[in-house]
Every structure is written in structure tokens, then in C-alpha cells.
Amino acid sequence: MSPSFFEIVQLSDGDYALRRIDDDAAPLVRISFSSEARDMMEDRDMAVAKAMIAAGIEAVGNVTHDIDWEEDELETQDVQPSYTLH
């Protein structure tokens, strides 16, 4: 499988998105700021969006690093309930 390359783009509605360079499908991540948040950031919204995406990628890497992917161990683990975080 060939590696995927990603880009952060500003969409026509002002939102920021992470998408594959070679794919015009829906973005993998979309970040939208309110007008109040944009005012507080003083034209640094692209930098904040990049930082948010980088933090998300790092968090996913940490979570997947901690998972034991051995199939036989996954079968013996108790199923954990899912929770909604607001």
C-alpha cells in the first residue's frame, strides 16, 4: 500500500479541513470556528486549526500505541460500554 499524503485546506465557507491530497471526497477532519472565536484569534485561525489537527493526530497515535493488537487477547477482554463526551 502506498503512503497517503494529507493537506490542510481552507474551504470556501471558511472552515479548515484535513484531506488526502489525491482524494476529493469528504475531508477526514473539518474544523469550524465561530465568528467570536475568529475575532479572538486575530487572523491566527489557520495556525490554531493546524495545532488542533496535529494534537488530534498525536492523540490517535498514543491511543493506538497503547492497544494490544494480539487477537487472542482481544477475545478475552471485557467489552467496555461506550460513552458520549460533551
Secondary structure, 3 states (H helix, E strand, C coil): CCCCCEEEEECCCCCEEEEECCCCCCCCEEECCCHHHHHHHCCCHHHHHHHHHHHHHHHHHHHHHHCCCCHHHHHHCCCCCCCCCC
